[in-house]
Amino acid sequence: MKLGPRLSQVTKLVGWTMNKVMLGALVGAGLAIAALTLLEQRNEVFAQRISASAPGGGELFVFPTLTADKAQLLTVVDPRLQTLAVYQVELPTGKIKLLSVRAIRWDLQMTYLNNEKPLPQEIHALLEQR
């Protein structure tokens, strides 16, 4: 009984099947990368700054962010008053809830908070030594 021709046929068949599997895996990986790229671009659109006129002639900046729980966060910044507000909008119902408001004037004047070493002063001192 000759096994040589049959064995080579099986080897060719297995090799051809493996090639199909590898091609399918590569195509699947390409599609996954393309889908992730499209999702990232979609999120970039939502991250764009929207500006609007505020009462008194000022300008507000609104930063929308989608959350995983079918809601949208709107971060509203008033640079004139140096105030930040965060709203949650339930997308299915349109219900709006104010989550927080904060005057950020003093926050922005801090040198550092919750930083790890090297601290800003240490970096500045190192750069001055050059």
C-alpha positions as CSV (number, residue, x, y, z in Angstrom):
1,M,0.0,0.0,0.0
2,K,1.4,3.4,-1.1
3,L,1.0,6.2,1.4
4,G,3.3,8.7,-0.3
5,P,0.8,10.3,-2.8
6,R,-2.1,10.3,-0.2
7,L,0.2,11.9,2.4
8,S,1.3,14.6,0.1
9,Q,-2.4,15.3,-0.9
10,V,-3.3,15.6,2.8
11,T,-0.3,17.9,3.4
12,K,-1.3,20.1,0.5
13,L,-4.9,20.1,1.7
14,V,-3.9,21.0,5.3
15,G,-1.5,23.7,4.0
16,W,-4.3,25.2,1.8
17,T,-6.7,25.2,4.7
18,M,-4.1,26.9,7.0
19,N,-3.6,29.5,4.3
20,K,-7.3,30.2,4.2
21,V,-7.4,30.4,8.0
22,M,-4.5,32.9,8.1
23,L,-6.1,35.0,5.3
24,G,-9.4,35.0,7.2
25,A,-7.6,36.0,10.4
26,L,-5.8,38.9,8.6
27,V,-9.0,40.1,7.0
28,G,-10.8,40.0,10.4
29,A,-7.9,41.9,12.1
30,G,-8.0,44.5,9.4
31,L,-11.8,44.9,9.8
32,A,-11.4,45.3,13.5
33,I,-8.7,47.9,13.2
34,A,-10.9,49.8,10.7
35,A,-13.9,49.7,13.0
36,L,-11.8,50.9,15.9
37,T,-10.4,53.8,13.8
38,L,-13.9,54.8,12.8
39,L,-15.1,54.8,16.4
40,E,-12.2,56.9,17.5
41,Q,-12.9,59.4,14.8
42,R,-16.6,59.5,15.9
43,N,-15.5,60.2,19.5
44,E,-13.2,63.0,18.2
45,V,-16.2,64.7,16.7
46,F,-18.0,64.7,20.0
47,A,-14.9,66.1,21.7
48,Q,-14.7,69.2,19.6
49,R,-15.2,72.5,21.3
50,I,-18.5,74.2,20.7
51,S,-18.7,77.9,21.6
52,A,-21.8,80.0,22.2
53,S,-22.5,83.5,23.2
54,A,-23.3,83.9,26.9
55,P,-25.5,86.5,28.5
56,G,-23.6,89.8,28.8
57,G,-21.7,89.3,25.6
58,G,-19.3,86.7,27.0
59,E,-18.5,83.4,25.3
60,L,-19.1,79.9,26.7
61,F,-17.3,76.8,25.7
62,V,-19.2,73.5,25.7
63,F,-17.4,70.1,25.6
64,P,-19.9,67.2,25.0
65,T,-18.9,63.7,26.0
66,L,-20.9,60.5,25.5
67,T,-21.0,58.1,28.4
68,A,-21.5,54.3,28.4
69,D,-24.9,54.6,30.1
70,K,-26.8,56.3,27.3
71,A,-26.1,59.8,28.6
72,Q,-24.2,62.8,27.5
73,L,-22.0,65.0,29.7
74,L,-21.8,68.7,28.8
75,T,-18.9,70.5,30.3
76,V,-19.6,74.3,30.1
77,V,-16.7,76.7,30.7
78,D,-17.2,80.4,31.1
79,P,-13.7,81.9,30.7
80,R,-14.8,85.4,31.7
81,L,-16.2,84.2,35.1
82,Q,-13.6,81.4,35.3
83,T,-16.4,78.9,36.1
84,L,-16.9,75.3,35.1
85,A,-20.3,73.5,35.1
86,V,-21.1,69.9,34.3
87,Y,-24.5,68.7,33.1
88,Q,-25.8,65.2,32.4
89,V,-28.3,64.8,29.6
90,E,-30.2,61.5,29.4
91,L,-30.4,60.8,25.7
92,P,-33.6,58.8,25.6
93,T,-35.6,61.3,27.6
94,G,-33.7,64.6,27.1
95,K,-33.8,65.2,30.9
96,I,-31.0,67.5,32.0
97,K,-29.4,67.3,35.4
98,L,-26.8,69.8,36.8
99,L,-24.0,67.6,38.3
100,S,-21.5,70.3,39.5
101,V,-20.4,73.9,39.3
102,R,-17.1,75.2,40.4
103,A,-15.2,78.5,40.2
104,I,-11.8,77.5,38.8
105,R,-10.1,80.9,39.3
106,W,-8.1,79.8,42.3
107,D,-7.6,76.3,40.9
108,L,-5.8,77.7,37.9
109,Q,-3.4,79.7,40.2
110,M,-2.1,76.6,42.0
111,T,1.4,75.6,41.2
112,Y,0.7,71.9,41.6
113,L,-1.6,69.4,43.3
114,N,-1.5,65.6,43.5
115,N,1.7,65.6,41.4
116,E,4.4,63.0,41.7
117,K,8.1,63.8,41.6
118,P,9.6,65.6,39.9
119,L,7.6,68.6,41.0
120,P,7.4,71.7,38.8
121,Q,9.9,73.6,41.0
122,E,12.3,70.7,40.7
123,I,12.0,70.6,36.9
124,H,12.5,74.3,36.8
125,A,15.6,74.1,39.0
126,L,17.1,71.4,36.8
127,L,16.5,73.4,33.6
128,E,18.0,76.5,35.2
129,Q,21.2,74.6,35.9
130,R,21.9,74.0,32.2
